[in-house]
Amino acid sequence: MGETLEGILTEILDALSALTVPCTAPGTNSLTPVNASVFASIKAKLSTILSQKVKNN
């Protein structure tokens, strides 16, 4: 169950990190979010929600 949650949260954070928003100029996109490193930091902490039993398997 914890592994499933970790997988889903990882996918969400990956998607948020890749987020682009259309700019006002037609046909152009913005860069990835300025705070993408914050999402990466949170993602690195996801394994802490797993129980020791799951981590050791």
C-alpha positions in Angstrom: 0.0 0.0 0.0 2.8 2.4 0.9 4.6 1.6 -2.4 1.4 2.4 -4.3 1.1 5.8 -2.6 4.8 6.5 -3.2 4.4 5.6 -6.9 1.3 7.9 -7.3 2.9 10.8 -5.5 6.1 10.4 -7.6 4.0 10.6 -10.8 2.2 13.7 -9.5 5.4 15.5 -8.5 7.0 14.5 -11.9 4.0 16.0 -13.7 4.1 19.2 -11.6 7.8 19.6 -12.2 7.3 19.3 -16.0 4.4 21.8 -15.9 4.4 24.3 -18.7 1.9 27.1 -19.1 1.1 28.8 -22.4 2.5 32.4 -22.6 0.6 35.3 -24.0 2.6 35.1 -27.3 0.8 32.6 -29.6 2.7 29.3 -30.0 5.1 29.8 -27.1 5.3 28.0 -23.8 6.8 29.0 -20.5 9.7 27.2 -18.8 9.3 24.6 -16.1 8.2 26.0 -12.8 10.7 28.2 -11.0 10.2 26.0 -7.9 10.8 22.7 -9.6 13.6 22.0 -7.1 11.1 22.1 -4.3 9.1 19.3 -5.9 12.3 17.3 -6.4 13.1 17.8 -2.7 9.7 16.5 -1.7 10.0 13.6 -4.1 13.3 12.6 -2.4 11.4 12.3 0.9 8.7 10.0 -0.3 10.5 6.8 0.7 10.3 7.9 4.3 6.6 7.1 4.3 7.3 3.4 3.7 7.4 1.0 6.7 10.7 -0.6 7.5 9.3 -4.0 6.4 8.6 -2.6 2.9 12.0 -0.9 2.7 13.8 -4.2 3.6 12.0 -6.3 0.9 
